[in-house]
């Protein structure tokens, strides 16, 4: 999905009560508000499970260390920095995306007292309004397909601090040689690192091929679509890995109490469709922990 699709789907799930997030609406511009259409229950449920699962892994990661940094590649309009802004364990939070997306995000931050108040006082905005630097939060513009990651990220990180790297629907949009290069750089550059990837999966079956055709009809190409299996992470220098589709996560990770809560929000008739959709999206991770400070599971 595009960033606009993603934020409007997230806003729909928030408005229906699936997710608690007071910040997403602040990143929805006037034009986007006019495009708001409530998403069907099957989409709202999928957005909830995706968010629940990723937040669960982030919380496990933070529980394993007293000082950490997070790098979000292809961050778009994600609001996790603001949602986790009160967590003192996060030493640095770095977001990276195309300059048109970082510029738009900075515009919304500057217009909102709520968003701006979560930043340090030493905010510097550069590169024609597309780069924001503060002590704790960095928003960096680049094209990840060709970026020099050493020059882009190294000045802003400590390679000895446990590091979580978020890749939500980003690697799938770039050629596999580019995504492999990014994974190798991460595996070689950090002593304790967890790379968390959310992507489409199982695209070889009939349902997966239909999803790809529908996206292509909307002008969305996925040159990097593949399963992020164990070998891909191991080849990148990450020593442990795992992957789970969202259907597995819904059945095993989401608590009974949470399932009961969301079941009361909307009537869901498309139960089989939801199951099929969830089987075609996965969360996978690769990890290297030289100092044995990171321990997560799905």
Secondary structure, 3 states (H helix, E strand, C coil): CCHHHHHHHHHHHHHCCCCCCCCHHHHCCHHHHHCCCCCCHHHHHHHHHHHHHHHHHHHHHHHCCCCEEEEEECCCCCCHHHHCCCCCCEEEEEEEECHHHHHHHHHHHHHCHHHHCCCCCCCEEEHHHCEEECCCEEEEECCCCCCCHHHHHHHHCCCCCEEEEEEECCHHHCCHHHHHHHHHHHHHHCCEEEEEEEEECCCCCHHHHHHHHHHHHCCCCCCCCCCCCHHHHHHCCCCEEEEEEHHHHHHHCCCHHHHHHHHCCCCCCCHHHHHHHHHCEEEEEEEEECCCCCCCCC
